[in-house]
Amino acid sequence: MQRKTSLIVLSRDTSDAAVTAAAEAARKQDAYLACLLLETLPARPYFMSGATAFGSAAMPADWVDRFAESKSAIETRAAGINGLLAQSGCSGDVQYAVSAGAEIRLLCARRAMSCDIAGFAGGVREKDGVFREALHGLLFQSPVPVILNSAPFASYSRIFLAWNSSLAASRAAHAALPWMRRAQEVVIGCFDPDLTDERDGEDPGTDAAAWLSHHGCTVTVSQFLSGGHDVGRAIQDRAREAGADLVVMGAYGHSRLREAVFGGTTRTMIEQTDLQVLFAH
């Protein structure tokens, strides 16, 4: 028996309906649902200058009480999610933590190491401290692809593969291969291709198309010029024109620092919520 393990990151604000829908989808596909419930720490102790040269740390007077409240609330919510999994007949488990920053990254990365794919439940995007750090840990510290704006169990009829001959794009294509093999059509989109032998070649995308066709995929290759506009916007426009219900792309092909400062294709695609996207780094 083969069983896929899907990691889903949740927050306390994730509705029962969203949990139940994920659990029932997992049950139908005989998948194991690994739930990771995360809550951010209350405002931490802070540093304040004082009479000495070294200053001192200050603890908010009610910090311990607020931490205890958060811990109790997340334990209660975890028990409720476990009950929803059992009620749906879904195989899975719930791990939970009240944490922040690098600790959230590490928790997500460790949990993902024994999973096949990772995604986010509803309500997590609104918890920016959780979403940003969890996504960072999954993309850069774990081996699995990450899907946004969709459940890991969905199927797709038309997939748009954003291709630029990079390692990240190739990893994304390999990760998405099971979905692409089941799709009716895969559209390979190359944006502002470099037609040199060292980069994309004379006919960009044809090598990826040949590989996918060997797997039985019906493939169309298109090359686009961004016209100096943001490539992330161009990907969205072309994917919609193609009628795609999933975009597959590599994440952070450029320096993360550069993209954090100036924006970038990955950041644009992460921030949008209309298209379903599968990322790999």
C-alpha positions as CSV (number, residue, x, y, z in Angstrom):
1,M,0.0,0.0,0.0
2,Q,1.3,3.4,-0.9
3,R,0.2,6.5,1.1
4,K,1.1,10.1,0.5
5,T,1.8,12.2,3.6
6,S,0.7,15.8,3.3
7,L,1.7,18.5,5.8
8,I,-0.8,21.2,6.4
9,V,0.1,24.3,8.5
10,L,-2.8,25.6,10.5
11,S,-3.6,28.5,12.9
12,R,-6.1,28.8,15.7
13,D,-8.2,30.8,13.2
14,T,-8.5,27.9,10.8
15,S,-12.2,27.0,10.7
16,D,-13.6,23.6,11.5
17,A,-15.0,23.5,7.9
18,A,-11.5,23.9,6.4
19,V,-10.1,21.2,8.6
20,T,-12.9,18.8,7.8
21,A,-12.6,19.5,4.1
22,A,-8.9,18.7,4.2
23,A,-9.5,15.6,6.3
24,E,-12.2,14.3,3.9
25,A,-10.0,14.9,0.9
26,A,-7.1,13.1,2.5
27,R,-9.4,10.2,3.4
28,K,-10.7,9.9,-0.2
29,Q,-7.1,9.7,-1.5
30,D,-6.0,7.4,1.3
31,A,-3.4,10.1,2.3
32,Y,-2.0,10.8,5.8
33,L,-2.7,14.3,7.0
34,A,0.1,15.7,9.2
35,C,-1.3,18.9,10.9
36,L,1.1,21.5,12.3
37,L,-0.8,24.0,14.4
38,L,1.2,27.2,15.1
39,E,0.6,30.2,17.3
40,T,3.0,33.1,17.7
41,L,4.4,34.0,21.1
42,P,3.1,37.0,23.0
43,A,5.3,40.1,22.7
44,R,8.7,39.0,24.0
45,P,10.9,40.5,26.8
46,Y,12.6,43.6,25.4
47,F,15.9,45.4,25.9
48,M,16.0,48.7,27.6
49,S,18.9,51.0,28.4
50,G,19.7,51.8,32.0
51,A,22.2,53.3,34.3
52,T,24.8,50.7,33.5
53,A,26.7,50.4,30.3
54,F,25.1,47.1,29.5
55,G,21.5,48.0,29.9
56,S,19.0,45.4,31.1
57,A,16.2,43.2,29.8
58,A,12.6,44.1,30.7
59,M,9.8,41.6,31.0
60,P,6.2,42.7,30.4
61,A,4.4,42.2,33.7
62,D,1.8,39.9,32.3
63,W,3.9,38.0,29.7
64,V,3.9,34.7,31.6
65,D,0.2,34.8,32.0
66,R,-0.4,35.6,28.3
67,F,2.0,32.8,27.3
68,A,0.1,30.3,29.5
69,E,-3.2,31.5,28.0
70,S,-1.9,31.0,24.4
71,K,-0.5,27.5,25.3
72,S,-3.8,26.5,26.9
73,A,-5.8,27.8,23.9
74,I,-3.7,26.0,21.3
75,E,-3.8,22.7,23.3
76,T,-7.6,23.0,23.3
77,R,-7.7,23.7,19.5
78,A,-5.3,20.8,18.8
79,A,-7.7,18.5,20.7
80,G,-10.6,19.8,18.6
81,I,-8.7,19.2,15.3
82,N,-7.9,15.7,16.4
83,G,-11.6,15.1,17.0
84,L,-12.4,16.4,13.5
85,L,-9.8,14.1,11.9
86,A,-11.3,11.1,13.8
87,Q,-14.9,12.2,12.9
88,S,-13.9,12.3,9.2
89,G,-12.2,8.9,9.3
90,C,-8.9,10.5,8.3
91,S,-5.5,9.1,9.2
92,G,-3.4,11.9,10.6
93,D,-2.0,13.6,13.6
94,V,-1.7,17.1,15.1
95,Q,1.5,18.7,16.4
96,Y,1.3,22.2,17.9
97,A,3.6,24.9,19.3
98,V,3.6,28.5,20.5
99,S,6.7,29.9,19.0
100,A,8.2,32.6,16.8
101,G,10.8,33.4,14.2
102,A,13.5,30.9,13.5
103,E,11.8,28.4,15.8
104,I,8.8,28.3,13.5
105,R,11.1,27.8,10.5
106,L,12.8,24.9,12.2
107,L,9.5,23.3,13.4
108,C,8.1,23.4,9.8
109,A,11.3,22.1,8.3
110,R,11.6,19.2,10.7
111,R,8.0,18.2,10.2
112,A,8.2,18.4,6.4
113,M,11.2,16.0,6.3
114,S,8.9,13.1,6.6
115,C,6.2,14.4,4.3
116,D,5.7,14.5,0.6
117,I,4.2,18.0,0.1
118,A,3.3,21.0,2.3
119,G,0.5,23.5,2.2
120,F,-1.4,26.1,4.3
121,A,-4.9,26.0,5.6
122,G,-7.2,29.0,5.6
123,G,-6.5,31.7,8.2
124,V,-2.7,31.2,8.2
125,R,-2.0,34.1,5.8
126,E,-3.7,36.5,8.2
127,K,-1.1,35.4,10.8
128,D,1.8,37.1,9.1
129,G,4.3,36.1,11.7
130,V,3.4,32.4,11.3
131,F,2.9,32.4,7.5
132,R,6.1,34.2,6.6
133,E,8.3,32.1,8.9
134,A,6.6,28.8,8.1
135,L,6.9,29.4,4.3
136,H,10.6,30.3,4.8
137,G,11.3,27.1,6.7
138,L,9.4,25.0,4.2
139,L,11.0,26.5,1.1
140,F,14.6,26.8,2.3
141,Q,15.1,24.2,5.0
142,S,12.9,21.3,3.8
143,P,13.0,18.9,0.8
144,V,9.3,19.1,-0.1
145,P,7.4,21.3,-2.6
146,V,5.0,23.9,-1.2
147,I,1.5,24.6,-2.6
148,L,-0.3,27.9,-1.9
149,N,-3.9,28.8,-2.3
150,S,-4.9,25.2,-2.7
151,A,-5.2,21.9,-0.9
152,P,-2.5,19.3,-1.4
153,F,-5.1,16.8,-2.6
154,A,-6.6,18.8,-5.5
155,S,-6.3,17.6,-9.1
156,Y,-5.7,20.0,-12.0
157,S,-6.7,19.7,-15.7
158,R,-4.4,22.4,-17.1
159,I,-1.0,23.3,-15.5
160,F,1.2,26.2,-16.4
161,L,4.9,25.5,-15.9
162,A,7.0,28.7,-15.7
163,W,10.3,27.5,-17.1
164,N,13.7,29.3,-17.2
165,S,16.1,26.4,-17.3
166,S,17.1,27.0,-13.7
167,L,17.7,24.4,-11.0
168,A,14.7,25.7,-9.0
169,A,12.4,25.5,-12.0
170,S,13.6,21.9,-12.7
171,R,13.0,20.9,-9.1
172,A,9.5,22.3,-9.3
173,A,8.8,20.4,-12.5
174,H,10.0,17.2,-11.0
175,A,7.9,17.8,-7.8
176,A,4.8,18.5,-9.8
177,L,5.3,15.5,-12.2
178,P,2.5,13.4,-10.6
179,W,0.0,16.2,-11.2
180,M,1.2,17.0,-14.7
181,R,0.9,13.4,-15.7
182,R,-2.8,13.5,-14.7
183,A,-3.5,16.8,-16.3
184,Q,-5.1,17.2,-19.7
185,E,-2.5,19.7,-20.8
186,V,0.7,21.3,-19.6
187,V,1.6,24.7,-20.9
188,I,5.3,25.6,-20.6
189,G,5.8,29.3,-20.5
190,C,9.3,30.9,-21.0
191,F,9.6,34.6,-20.2
192,D,12.3,36.7,-21.7
193,P,14.3,33.6,-22.7
194,D,18.1,33.8,-23.2
195,L,18.7,32.1,-26.5
196,T,22.3,31.2,-25.8
197,D,23.7,27.7,-25.6
198,E,24.7,28.3,-22.0
199,R,21.2,29.2,-20.9
200,D,17.9,28.4,-22.5
201,G,19.1,27.3,-26.0
202,E,17.8,28.1,-29.4
203,D,14.3,26.9,-28.7
204,P,13.6,27.5,-25.0
205,G,11.3,25.0,-23.3
206,T,11.5,22.3,-25.9
207,D,13.8,20.1,-23.7
208,A,11.4,20.2,-20.8
209,A,8.5,19.5,-23.2
210,A,10.3,16.5,-24.6
211,W,10.9,15.1,-21.1
212,L,7.3,15.6,-20.1
213,S,6.0,14.1,-23.3
214,H,8.0,11.0,-22.5
215,H,5.8,10.8,-19.4
216,G,2.7,10.9,-21.5
217,C,1.9,14.6,-20.9
218,T,0.3,16.7,-23.6
219,V,2.5,19.7,-23.8
220,T,2.4,23.2,-25.4
221,V,5.4,25.5,-25.3
222,S,5.1,29.3,-25.5
223,Q,7.7,32.0,-25.2
224,F,6.7,35.5,-23.9
225,L,8.3,38.8,-23.6
226,S,7.6,40.7,-20.3
227,G,8.1,44.1,-22.0
228,G,10.0,45.2,-18.9
229,H,7.1,44.5,-16.6
230,D,7.2,42.3,-13.5
231,V,7.5,38.7,-14.6
232,G,5.3,37.6,-11.8
233,R,2.4,39.7,-13.2
234,A,3.2,38.3,-16.7
235,I,3.0,34.7,-15.3
236,Q,-0.4,35.4,-13.8
237,D,-1.7,37.0,-17.0
238,R,-0.5,34.2,-19.3
239,A,-1.6,31.4,-16.9
240,R,-5.1,32.9,-16.8
241,E,-5.1,33.2,-20.6
242,A,-4.2,29.5,-20.8
243,G,-7.0,28.6,-18.5
244,A,-4.5,27.0,-16.0
245,D,-5.7,26.0,-12.6
246,L,-2.2,25.5,-11.2
247,V,1.1,27.3,-11.8
248,V,4.3,25.4,-11.2
249,M,7.5,27.4,-10.7
250,G,10.8,27.6,-9.0
251,A,11.1,29.8,-5.9
252,Y,13.9,32.4,-5.5
253,G,16.1,31.9,-8.5
254,H,17.8,35.2,-7.6
255,S,19.3,36.3,-4.3
256,R,16.8,36.3,-1.5
257,L,18.3,39.5,-0.3
258,R,17.8,41.1,-3.7
259,E,14.2,39.9,-3.9
260,A,13.5,41.0,-0.3
261,V,14.7,44.5,-1.1
262,F,13.5,45.0,-4.6
263,G,10.6,42.5,-4.8
264,G,10.7,39.8,-7.4
265,T,8.8,37.1,-9.3
266,T,8.6,34.8,-6.3
267,R,7.4,37.5,-3.9
268,T,4.8,38.6,-6.4
269,M,3.4,35.0,-6.7
270,I,3.5,34.5,-3.0
271,E,1.5,37.6,-2.3
272,Q,-1.2,36.9,-4.8
273,T,-4.1,34.7,-3.7
274,D,-6.1,34.0,-6.9
275,L,-3.9,31.4,-8.6
276,Q,-2.9,28.1,-7.1
277,V,0.9,27.8,-7.1
278,L,3.3,24.9,-6.5
279,F,6.8,26.1,-5.5
280,A,10.1,24.4,-5.1
281,H,13.5,25.9,-4.3
